[in-house]
Amino acid sequence: MHPEHPRRTRRPALLTAGLAAVVVVALSGCSDVVQRGWMPGSSDAEITDQTARIVSLWRGSWIAALIVGLITWGLILWCVAAYRKRKSDNVLPVQLRYHVPLEVMYVILPIFMVGVLFYYTNRDVTAIQDTSAEANLHVQVIGKQWSWDFNYLDDDAYETGEHAQGVGDPGSLEDQVTLYLPVDERVEFTLDSRDVIHSFWIPSFLYKMDMIPGKTNTFQVTPTEEGTYLGKCAELCGEYHSSMLFNVKVVSREEYDEHIQDLKDKGQEGSLGLEYSRLQDLHSVTTEEEGDN
Ligand SMILES: [Cu+2]
């Protein structure tokens, strides 16, 4: 004897509405940190002109994923409860059934969900990667195992970092090279690498971009909040990758100009090219040694 069909009820619709309400209430009661989706940075101010957009995309994607997740988990639990084995069941239920509308639904619905996520991601990534605006400042960043060089192209000065290579030295931040940026000015970064693939990442800016040998990547951003931020390499690039760190100081225009003057006073005028490759040095050392033998 087959079990009777369970009574058709409005339970799934009610369940969905209830779960959505829980998500909304939970989020509205949350602190700023939670509303920012635990993203790095500050909840008092936007650190760049792009952080609000990125947080909004991140938060929207999580809410969408949670709603889909809750509906899915809810339906699974509902099926387990509604179609559980009853005492009077002593034969297997029908094992194969076709329900064309249901099958059409579960093809169309995921396509729709991916479409929505794609639309918003594409909209925001296009805006973030737009480099058509005129930048106030051009900075070339060069990644190298395991530090950074910054060429301030408009100001004809450079900063060069040196990696602390002591064994077991995790690399202390105070010793790291510092990138200065004037606040509220649009900076265009050009990213290059001398050796292997690195990734230029300032977590508080909520953005990173790969630095690929032989290929120059570009992006623009306007830091909008003065402060000191951490920067790091986000692409595993060898033994000391984890200590390939730098500081970022977003300062007033005056402070920035002072820093550029300091660099020039130290003799760091001009810019460092891609020719100073550690790999080339290693190569020439090896060749010399071979020549000695
Ligand atoms: Cu690296």
Residues whose N, C-alpha, C, O or C-beta is under 5 A from the ligand:
A	BS01	CU	I197 H198 S199 C233 E235 C237 M244
